[in-house]
């Protein structure tokens, strides 16, 4: 899934890391993330992420 990394970072603004998948998805939803980003975040493994880069890396694995 090709997700724009800039849009992803905008959606993740305000997340306090480390953060769980649920916290990340919730924050993206509050920021009005698009369908593609919400879908990508929804498919993340349930674990804690240390940084936005860690989230982007995991999302990039599906590409």
C-alpha positions in Angstrom: 0.0 0.0 0.0 1.6 3.3 -1.1 1.0 5.8 1.7 2.4 9.3 1.4 4.9 9.6 4.2 4.3 13.3 4.7 0.6 12.7 5.0 1.3 9.9 7.5 3.5 12.2 9.6 0.7 14.8 9.7 -1.7 12.2 10.8 0.6 11.1 13.6 1.2 14.6 14.9 0.8 14.8 18.7 1.3 11.1 19.4 3.4 10.5 22.5 5.9 7.8 21.9 6.2 5.0 22.7 2.6 4.5 21.6 0.4 1.5 21.1 -1.2 0.7 17.7 -4.5 1.8 19.3 -3.2 5.2 20.4 -1.7 5.8 17.0 -4.9 4.9 15.1 -6.9 7.0 17.5 -4.6 10.1 17.0 -4.7 9.7 13.3 -8.5 9.5 13.4 -8.6 12.7 15.4 -6.4 14.4 12.8 -8.8 13.4 10.0 -6.4 11.0 8.3 -7.6 9.7 5.0 -8.9 6.3 4.2 -5.5 5.0 2.9 -3.7 6.0 6.0 -6.4 4.7 8.4 -6.3 1.4 6.5 -2.5 1.2 6.7 -2.5 2.0 10.4 -5.3 -0.5 11.0 -3.2 -3.2 9.5 -0.2 -2.6 11.8 0.8 -5.4 14.2 -0.5 -4.7 17.7 2.6 -3.6 19.5 4.2 -0.4 20.9 6.1 1.9 18.5 9.0 4.0 19.6 8.8 6.7 17.0 7.0 7.9 13.8 9.9 6.4 11.8 9.0 3.0 13.4 5.4 3.4 12.2 6.5 4.4 8.7 8.9 1.5 8.5 6.2 -1.0 9.5 3.7 0.5 7.0 6.3 0.4 4.3 6.7 -3.4 4.7 3.4 -3.9 3.0 4.5 -2.0 -0.1 
